[in-house]
Amino acid sequence: MTLVRNVDPMGRPAVRALVIGVGAYPWLVGGAEARDAAVTEGMAQLVSPPISARAFADWVATECWHPAREVATIDLLLSDRDGPDYLDPGGIRHAVERADKAAVKAAVRRWKDSGGPNDLLLFFFCGHGVAAGFDVALLASDYGSDNEQPFDGAFSLDGLVENMRGARTERQVFFVDACRVASAGLLRSQHVYRADPLIGTPIPMNQAVRQAVYFSTLRGQPAFGRLGQVSLFTAALLRSLRGAAASDNEGEWAIETSMLQRSLNFFLDELADPIHGQVQTPQTGTQSVFELVRIRSAPIVPLMLRSGWHEGEDPPDEIRHIEISREDGEVASWRHPWEAGGSVTWAPNRFATDLEAGWRYTCTVAFEHGPSFVSRARNLGPPYCIVEIRRDGDA
C-alpha cells in the first residue's frame, strides 16, 4: 500500500483517488528481462506515464476541491526506471509500491471498498494499453513475465468499470491514458482467457452508480507521450481540470463530467504538432452527468484571434498592433516587431493569450494600411473563445 495522502474526512464525503503510472516494463523491449518482441508485440519502455501519474497525484492533493468533499486518500503505484518514489507537494518523499499486477489488484480492491455512497472515486492509469474489439486491457509492469501467458500481467478496463457498478460509491470517474491499438495476442487469447477485471461481479448491481470514463484516444488508435514531460492527454486533462472545463451555470465555477470532453478535445488539438496535425482524439466511454470539482477563482482560458487568410510560422507582417481590453481597461498589448515570450503568442494561424474568464473582451487589430479591426465585445468562457480577424474594419 502506498497512501501518499491519508486524511480522516471526519464523517464527511470524501475524494479517494487511485493513480497508476507504468513506464518501466522489465519484460518488454529495452527491459532488463526482455522477452522475444514477437511475444510482447514489439511494445517497449515508456517515459511519460510515471511523470503523468505524479502530476495527476499533485493535482488531486492540492487542487481537487469541493466544499462538500474532502480529499481523503491518494493511492499511488509507479513503475519508473528512475525509481519508484514520489515527492509530494508538501515536500515529503514517499517510497511508492511498484505497479505490478498483484499490487494493482490489491489497490483497486482497497479503493473500491474504502468509498462511501457520497464519496467521489477517481481512477487514473497511464501506461501501455491494447485492445481486442471493444475490450481494452491495461498492462501492469509485469506484463510478459509469464512467457506462456503474458496477459496474466494485464487487467480488463471494461471488466473493471462494469463490475464497479456494484460498488457502494455512486460517483466514479476513470481516466485512461493508454493506447487502444489492436492486439493479435489479446484477440487470440480471448478464446480461452479473458483479461482479469480485478474485482468480482456483484449481484445485484448498485442502481445509483453514475460513471464517467475518458479515454485518451479513439478505439484502435495510439496515444502519445513526451520525453521528460507529462503525456499529451494528461497535459490536456490537467489544463481542463484547472478550470478550462468549468462553467458558472449555477453561480459558482464548477466542472461537470459533460463539460470535460469538449475541453479535452480542444487542448489535445492545441498540443498537436503543427506539421502532422492532431495526433490523437480523446473519446468518452460511459458518460453520466455529475459535478466533479469546484474552482475557487475564475479560470484562466485562451482567447484567440484567428486570421483565416494567413498561416505560417510567423504572424502576418501587415498587422502592426493588437490590443485586448475589457470593461476595466487594457489587459494585453502586442506590437510589431513581435517579441517572443510576451503575453500573446502566435500559432500557425492565430494569436492567443490566456485571460480570466467571466469578462467581456474587445479586440482591436491595427493594420499597416487600411482601417483597424475592432471586434464586438465577447464574453470569455471556458474552454476558449475564438475571434475571427477581418481586414475590412469592425465586426
N, C-alpha and C positions, 0 to 999 in steps of 0.2 A: 504494500500500500504506500502510495506517495501522495498524501494530502498536503499540498503546498499552501492550502488555506483550509482551516478547520475552525469555524466560529459557531458557537451555540446561538441559534436565532431566537432563543428565549420564547419559544412557542409561536413566533410569527412565521408566516410563509417564507420560504427560502428559495434561493437560486442554488442549484447544485450542478456543477459542470464537470464533465469527463472530457479530457483533452489528450489526444494521442498524436504524436508526430514520429513517423518511422522513416528514417533516411538511410541508416546502415542496415544492410541485408547481407549477413555473412555468406549465405549460400547462393547469392546472385552474382552476376558478372562483376568483377572487381572486389568481391568479398574474400575474406581470408580462407573460407572453405567452399569456394565457388563450385557449383555443380556444372555439368555439361549444359551449355547455354540452350541446347535443344530441349532439355527437360524444363528449364525455367523460362523458356520462351524469350531469351535474349534480354530480359529485364536486368537492370544494373542498379548501382548506388544512386541515391538522391541527396541533394544538398538542402533544398528549401524546407522540407517538412519539419525538422526539429526547430528551425528558426520560426516557421509559421506557428507551430504549436506554442512555443514560448510567448510569441507576440499575442496570440489569442488569449492565453492564460493571463498575461499582463492586462489586457482589456477587461477581462472578467473581474480581476482583482481590484482595478482602480476606476473603471468607467461604467461597468454594468450596474445601473442604478434604477431603482423603482421605489417610490415611497411606501409601497405595500409589501416589499420583499427585501430580505437581507441576503447578501451573498454569503452562504454558509460554508460550502465546500468546493474546492477545486482539486480534482484528482488528475495528476499529470503523469503520463508514461511517454518515454522517449527512447529512440534508438538512434544514436548520433556517434559518428566516428570521432568527434572531438570530445566525447564524454557525456554521460547522461546526468548532467547537473542543471540546476535552474536557479538563477539569481532573481529573487522576486523583487517587485517594485520597492519594497521596504529595505532592500539591501541584505536580506537573509539568503544564504546559499543552501539549497536543498539537494541531497543526493536522490536522484529520481530512478524509480524502478524501470527496468528495461521493458520495452513494449513487445514482448513475445506473446504467443497465443495464450498461454496459461495466465499471464498477468492481465492481458486484455479481458479475458473471460471473467476473472475474479473481479476486476474493476467494474465491468459492466453490471455484474450482479449486485455489487455494493451500491452502485449508483442508482440502479432501479429500486432496490429495497429501501434506500435511505429517504426517498422522496415521499412527502405527504401529499394529500389531494390538491392543495392550493399552491404547491411549490412550482417552480419552473425548472425543467431538466434541459440542460444544454449538452449536446454531444458534438465534438469536433474531431475529425480524423483527417490527417494529411499524410499521404504515402502512396504506395502502389495500389492500384485497383484494376480489376479485369472484369469482363462481362461475358455472359452467355445468354443471348436473348434479352429478357427483361431482368435477369438476375445479375447483381453486382457482388463480387467477392472482394473484400479488402484484405490486404496482406499484412500480417504481423511480421515482426523481424525474423522469425524462424521459418518463414515460408521457404520451402525447398529443403529443409533439414532432413526430411524423410524422402529418400530418392524414389521410393516406390509410390508414395502418396504425398506429393509436395503440398497439396491443398489442405493437409492437416494443419498447416500454418496459416490458414486463411479463415475468414468468417463471412457469413452472409449478411450484407447490409439489409437486404429486403426482408430476410427472415427476422433479423433483429427488430426492425421497425414494426413489422406485423405483430410480433409477439409482445412488443412493448405496449400494444393496445390493451394488454391485461394488467398493466402497472396501476398503482394507486394514483400516481400523479397525472393530473388531467392535461397539463400543458407541456409539450415535448417538442424540442427543436433539434434537427440533425443537420450539421454542415459537413458535407462530404467533398473534400478537396483531393480528388484522385482521378486517374484516367478511367474511362469506361470502354476501353477498346476490347474487341472480341478476343477471347482466349480459346484456342482449339483444345487445350488441355482441360479447361473447365467444362467445355461443352461435352467432350468425350466422357469425362468423369461423372457427369450428371446421370448417366445410365445406371451407375452403381453407387453413387456417392453424392450427397448434397452438402454444400458448404454449411458449416456449423452456424446456427443463429445465436449461439452463446447462452441463450436462456430458453426455458421450456415454453410450450404453447399452453397458455392458460385457458381454462374453461370455467365460467363464461368470460367473455371479453368485458372490459370496462367501457360501457357505452358513453361515458362522459369524456373520454380521452379525445384531445384535439392535438393533431400533429402537423408540423411543417418540416418538409425535407428540401434541402437546397443542394443541388449537385453543381460542381464547378464546371462541368462541360456536358455536352449532349451525349446521348447514348451512342456508343460506337466511336467516340472521339477521344483524343488525348487531352490532358491538362498539363500546364507548363509551370515550372519553377524558374527561379533566377539565382544565379550564383551569388552567394553571400547575402541574399535578401529573402523576404517572405515571397511566397508564390503569387502569381497574378491574381488568383481567386481570393487569397487571404488579404492581399492589399485592397482589393475592391470591397471585400466584406468589412474590413475594419473601417474604411472610409465611410461606408454606409451606416455601420452601427454607431459611428461617432456623430451622426446627425444627418447625413445626406439622404437617409431613407425616412426621415421624420416628417410628421405633419402636425399641425396645430388645430385640427378639426374641432377639438373639444376644449380649446383654450390653453392647452399645455403641449409642449413639444414632446411627441411620443413616436415610437417606432412600432408599427404593426407588421405582422407577417406579410400581409398583402402588398405593402409598400416596398419591401426589401428586394423583391425580384427585379423591379424596374431599375432600382439604383445599382444593383449588381451588374445588370446588363450594360448600363451606361458606363460605369467605371472600368469594366473589363474592356469595353471598346476604347476608352481613353488610354488604357495601358497597352493597347495593341501597337505592334511595330508599324510605323507609317509605310514601310515598303511592302510588307506582307499582309497588311490589313488585320482584321480581327482574327486572332488565332484560336480562340475558344469562346463558346457561348454558354452561359450558365443556364440551368434548367431546374424547374421545381419538380418534386415528386408529389407526395401528399401535401395538400395545402389547406389548412384550416386557418381562419382569421382570428387572431387574438393579439393583445398587446404584449410586446416583449420587454421594452425598457422605456424609460423616460429620459429626456435630455434636460440638464439643469439650466442651460442657457441657449439662446438662439443658435442654431447650427450655422457653420460656415460652408457655403456651397459655391460652385462655379457659376459665374456669369460670363457668357461667351458672345463675342461679336464675330459673326461668320461672314466672310467675303466669298460668296459663291462664284465670283468672277476671277478669283486669284487663288492658286495653290502653289506651294513650293516651300523650301526650307527657310526662306526669308520673307518678311512681311512686304506688302506692296509699297514700292517707293512713292507712289502718288499720295499715300496717306502720310500726313505730316504731324498729326497730333490726335490723341484720343483722351477724352475726359469722361469720367463716370461720376455722377453725383446723385445724391438723394436729398430728401427734404431738408436735412440739416447741413448740407454743404458738399463740397467735392470730397470724394473718397479715393479716387485713383486717377493718375495722370501719367501719360507716357508720350514722349516727344521723339520725333526723328532727329538725329540718328538713334535708332533703338539700342538701348543698353541691356545687356544680359543681366539677369538676376534681379530685375525690377519687380514691381508688384503685378505687372501684366506680362504674360508670356505669349509666345506665338507657337501654334501648332500648324500643320501643313495648310490649313485653310481658315484659321480663326485666331483671334486674340482671346485670351482667357484670364480672369482674375478671380480669386476667392473672396467672397463678401458675405456679410451677415444676412441671413435670411430674415424675411418678415418686413423688409422695407421695399419702397418703390424707388426704382433707379431709372435715371435718364442717361443715355449715352450720346455723346457728341463726337463726331469724327470730322476733322478738318482735312481737306484735300489740298494738294499743291495748286490746283486750278479748279475753279467752279465752287458752287455753294457747299457748305458743310452739311453733313447728315446729322439730324437730331431725331433720336427715337422718341416715341411716346413713352411715358413713364410706365415701367413694367414692374410688377410685383415679383420679387425673387423668392421662390420657394423651392424646397428640395424636390428632386435631386439636383436640378440645374435649370438655367434659363438661357435660351439662345435668342440673340437679336441679329436679324439679317441687316447687314450694311448695304444701303443703297447709295448710288452715286448721283442721284438726282434730287438730293435735298431731304426734307423731312419725310418721316414715315409714321 
